[in-house]
């Protein structure tokens, strides 16, 4: 080897060594940055209303505010629980209470802070629980407004304590953080403010706030637009969920002491909770350091399961109620720990937030860089205009991409949702709704008249003997082997009476114990399982927000039945379950689906209906293998459904507002007779005045006026039915964001086409040339009058029935007179419409209903939420 060769050889060795050294050094630095723990500069735990130091059950030390540097100004009253036996430990056993305002001042370093407020709503000495009504502010921000301890306690569902978490940025010039409690004004000055504990913890400046120089987070519904979470915003933590896993308490979080709840109450439909294989370690990175979320979040997840066929038509869905009128930061946590998923495109899936597609092909491996590496994605979404009030169900959905990826599945590990303050600095939302408690029984006066007393005793004895005799008869009377006499729609009063007795003796219920067993048949769970082959997959005929629907055969009934089963893992739908039974048991009409009975045993809530073997109207309009319906068939179906709704509005014992009229809730029997179904969201309405209520229904069908004003009338059903009419004519979804913003909303697009004289573009191509011009003109005028902006401008359902029947006569007359329709292209060119139906609605352009990925033909109306948007079809007939 000559000198030149030796020189080049040594140079190459040196280069390799230096490269290895620098690579190793860079790796160590990156790893150290990812694993280096964050140490909060401020960590204050204040046990208000107490003295000295105390330790909570989780081992964290709390400081009493009496005599401390954190004592409030002006001095307020400290109190202990009125009943010491109710004590639940630090910091809830003592409280700071006042009927005027008081302020805590915390000297802190600059930067963002977690501010956590702890409340135990109960009575404290002379301070009654129902009088706790107050606001909480910090600087320019209103954290809570007219906060009701009583309503909060009533909504806690078995829990006794409540907490609220906020993020507030403290500027360099401030160096203090003030928290002020102010009781709400009243003429008697009897409202008071209270707090049991205050926690202040520093947090990393880039955890939730946009860093300087970054473009912000994607703005949902605003294409290629980003939203900055500026340091001037205050945030309220609305949800922090460990998806698919157990709850995580403060001490098991990172040093930030956050609480992660389970997602069981919010996930809809079928999903598979997953745990990572043993030995998997989460590899944090500089982009996702350890303080972002604890390992437990990334080691558990939810996916759709292993059934590729079912997953193609399935979605992972969470429904999360939030306050209207605010901007929200939505953070989704991901981590692939399945050892088989290691490459890009192994698993890809679309993501929808508020029915807007925010990711077409989410790929966790591509985002994170590898297996067991966590990553998160942030999105900003505005829910309603800033002046709107009430609750709204925010859907988060994950779909599949069959044909594009190895795993037809989706995965999610965690969800965080934060509310951003309005322009006036407020974060305050509405209190929970008052509990539905029965009115107290009237007090009875004691009688001093002995004669009256003897008469009452004698009457009681007689009544007791009669009841005992009746009970003995029920127990020992001869019975048929079969429990059910006739089918569902022609029950004699004997059947009602006998069903009541059977229901009482057959079922052991653990929930919804106030269900009206006297109203319909009650089936034992064993019989339901026998009818569905133990809920076998082969019996499934549909799926909605309530759960799966099965076809079953019950030995005592002549015909097949549809069995709708609430997902046993869900805690939702009890109210809707009861409403459905009460409504359908008291309503009888040829165009309403008949309820046969129910099962309410153990954790199961099951409804049994007559079987509608042609499925739903939606099943015959689009995305289906069924033959298209003729125009006359469609007209007759619309007339049937309109008659059913007209009965609800005017013919029922009390007016009923359906609130969830859509094509999947219009079912068809073997003779193509249509019947309205799913009364889980229905409400009994007054004769004239609107009902103020939370907004409920399905996006795409939802009345914009109802959405704005939260005042429910029967005209809300009329609007929804108008959307159904357009759906029937156009054979397309009421909402479809894939068509672009202008065409996404069917009602909006129909108005636009009528204005431009291009209404033939919205007609189902199958129907072109098959509708007489006169019939089409009348039908479109009916539909557009139903979707007028103002409810007072819409017709009644009786008017809709009359006009649809007239449209059918026009069609029949044209077919008799003309035979076959010719020249389909020019057929509708000269048809014109009244200018009264061509107005456009601003709400249809807004986020109320403009862009959505759901068809609207989803769910079963059995959510407890505002706007039902779960993605599912229900071809069951129920």
C-alpha positions, 0 to 999 in steps of 0.5 A, a space after each residue: 500500500 503506497 503512502 497515498 493509499 494509506 492516507 486515504 485509508 486512514 482518512 476513511 477510518 477517521 470519517 467513519 469514527 467521527 460519524 459514529 461518534 456524532 450519531 451516538 452523541 446526537 442519539 443520546 441528546 435526543 433520548 435525554 431530551 425525550 426522557 428528561 422529566 419536566 419539573 413544575 416550578 409551581 406546585 401548590 395544593 391548598 386545602 381551603 377552610 382548614 388549618 395546618 398540613 394534611 395528606 390526601 388518600 393519594 399521598 399528596 400533601 395539602 396546605 391549609 389556608 387558615 393563617 397561611 400566606 394564601 389566606 383569602 381576602 377579605 376573610 371568609 368563613 371556613 366550614 366543615 361538613 354538616 354530617 362528618 360521616 359523609 367525609 370523603 377525605 382531603 380536600 373535601 371535608 372542609 370548605 371556604 364559604 361566603 355570601 360575598 366575594 373572596 379572592 385568593 392570591 398566589 405568587 407564581 412564576 410566569 408561564 402557563 399553569 393548571 388551575 384546578 378547583 375542587 368542590 364537594 356540593 353538599 350542605 355546610 352548617 347553615 349553608 344549604 346545598 341548593 343555595 350554592 350559586 356563584 361565579 369564579 374568575 381569574 384576571 380577565 377570565 370568567 372560569 365559572 358563571 352561576 355555577 350551581 353546586 346543587 345541579 352539579 351534585 345531582 348530575 354526578 351519577 353516584 359520585 359526590 365530588 366534582 373538579 374543574 381544570 383550567 389552563 391560564 397563562 401568567 405573564 412576566 409582568 404579573 407574577 401573581 395568579 388571582 382566583 375570585 369567588 363571587 356569589 350570585 346576586 339575589 334579593 334575599 342575599 342567600 346565595 353563597 360561594 364555596 370551594 374545597 380545594 385549589 391546585 396550581 401546577 406549572 406546565 410546559 409552555 408548549 404542551 397545549 399552546 401554539 409555540 412562536 413561529 408555528 402555524 397553529 393547528 388545523 381548523 376543522 371545516 376550514 380548508 387549509 386554515 390553521 388556528 393558533 392557540 395563543 398564550 392569551 387564551 384560557 382553556 378549560 379541560 372538558 375531557 381527558 380520556 384513556 381510550 380503551 383503558 382504566 381511569 388514571 388518577 393524579 399520582 399515576 400521571 406524569 408530574 403534571 398530576 392530571 386525571 384520565 377517565 375511561 371512555 366507556 360512557 362516550 364510545 358508541 357501537 362495537 369496539 375492541 379494547 386492546 392492551 399492548 403485549 407484555 414487555 412493550 415499552 413506550 419510546 417517547 421522543 422530542 416531539 412527544 415527550 413523556 409529560 404529554 401522556 403517561 405510558 398507560 394511555 399509549 399501552 391501551 387503545 380501542 380498535 374495531 376488532 378482527 372482523 374485516 367484513 364488518 369493519 368495512 361498514 363500521 366506524 369507531 365513534 365517540 359522542 362527547 357533549 360540549 357547550 355551544 358557542 365555543 372554540 375547542 382544541 381536540 387532541 387525539 393520542 395514537 401509538 401502534 403497539 401491535 407487533 405486526 404493524 411496523 410499516 407505513 400503510 399497514 393500517 390507515 384510516 380516515 378521521 372525522 371530527 364533528 362530521 368533517 373529515 380531518 384526515 383521509 389516511 391517518 397512518 400512525 407509523 408514518 406520523 410517529 416513525 415506528 412501532 411503540 412510538 407515541 404521537 398526537 394530533 391537534 385540531 381546532 373546531 368551533 361549535 356554534 356561533 359565539 352567541 349560541 347556548 345549550 349542549 351539542 354532541 361532538 362526534 369523533 369518528 374513525 373509519 376504514 380504508 379497505 383496499 388501501 391498507 393491510 389492516 381494515 381497522 382503526 386505532 385510538 389511544 386517548 382523547 383530550 378536549 379543551 374549551 377556549 374562552 370567548 372574546 369576552 373572556 368567559 369559559 362559563 357554560 350552562 349548568 346541568 339540567 335539573 333532575 327529573 324528580 316526581 312531585 312530592 305527595 300531598 301531606 295528609 291530615 291526621 284525623 282525630 275522629 275514631 269513627 273515621 279511623 275505624 272506617 279507614 282500617 276496615 277499608 284497608 283490610 277489605 282492599 288487602 283481602 281483595 288484592 290477596 285473592 287476586 294474587 292467589 288467582 294469578 299464581 294458581 290459575 290454569 295457564 296455557 303453555 304459551 305466554 303470549 296470546 295473540 300478536 302485538 297490535 290486537 291485545 285485549 285488556 286481559 292480555 294487558 292485565 296478564 302481561 303485567 302479572 307475568 312481567 312482574 314475576 319473570 324478570 329481575 331488573 337492575 336498571 330502569 326499575 321504573 319501566 312501565 311493565 303494565 304497558 306491553 309484554 315483558 320477555 325473559 332474557 332466556 327467551 330472547 337468547 333462544 330467539 336469536 341463537 344467543 345473539 349470534 352474528 348470523 341473526 344480525 340484520 342491522 346496526 344503529 346508535 342503540 346497538 345491533 338489531 337481530 331477526 328472531 323467532 319467538 315460539 308464541 308469536 306467529 311472525 318473525 320479530 325484530 329485536 333491538 339490543 342496547 350494547 351491554 357495555 354502554 351506560 347510555 340510552 336508559 331514558 330513550 329505552 323507557 321513552 320508546 316503551 311508553 310512546 309506542 305502547 300508548 300509540 296505535 296507528 297503521 303507519 307506526 311500527 308496533 312494539 311487541 314488548 321488551 326485556 330489562 333483565 340484568 344489564 340487558 335493555 332489549 326492545 321487540 318489534 314487529 318485523 319489517 322485512 323490506 328494511 328501511 326507506 334508506 336501504 332502497 335509495 342509495 348505497 344499496 344492491 336493492 332495485 330502485 323504487 318506482 316513482 309511484 312507490 316512493 310517493 306512496 311511501 312518503 304518503 304513508 309516513 306523512 300520515 303516521 306523523 300527522 297522527 302523532 301531531 293531531 290524532 294521538 291522545 297527546 301531541 307527540 313530536 318525533 324529533 328524529 324523522 329520517 329515512 332510516 326511521 321509515 320502515 317498509 313491510 312486505 307490502 311496501 307499506 311504510 311505518 314510522 319507527 324509533 321514538 327514543 327522542 320523541 317528546 310530548 308537546 303542548 297544544 300550541 306553545 313551543 317547548 324549550 329543550 336541548 337540541 336533539 336529532 340527526 344532523 342533515 335533518 335538523 331544523 335550523 330554527 330549532 337549532 338556533 332557538 332550542 324551541 321545539 314544535 311539530 314544525 321541526 318534524 315537518 322540516 325533517 320530513 322535507 329533507 326526507 322528500 328531497 332524499 327520496 327525489 334525489 336518492 342521495 345523502 342529506 349530508 355528504 362533504 365529499 361533494 364539496 361545500 356548496 353541494 354538501 347539504 341537500 336542502 341547501 343544494 336543492 334551493 340553489 338549483 331551483 334558483 339557478 333553474 338547474 333543478 333537474 341536476 338534483 333528480 335521481 337519474 333513474 327517475 328522469 323521464 318517469 315523473 310527470 312535470 305537474 307531479 314533479 312541480 307539486 312534489 318539489 313545492 311540497 318539499 321546499 315548503 317543508 324546509 322553509 327557514 321559519 317554522 311558521 312558513 311551513 305547512 302542517 303534516 295534514 297539509 303535506 298529506 293532502 298535497 302528496 295525495 294530490 301529487 300522486 293523482 297527478 302522476 296517475 293521471 299523466 300515466 293514464 293519459 300519456 302512457 310512456 313519458 318521452 324526451 326525458 332530457 327536455 321534459 322538465 326544462 320549462 317547469 318553474 317554481 314559486 319564488 316563495 320556495 327559492 329562498 336560501 337559509 344562512 343556517 344551511 351555509 353554517 356549521 349547523 349542517 353544511 358539511 358532514 360525513 354522515 348520511 343522516 340515515 344513522 343511529 336509532 335515536 337512542 342517544 342521550 345527546 343533542 345531535 345524533 350523528 353516529 355512522 351506522 345503517 339500520 336495515 333491520 326494520 327497526 
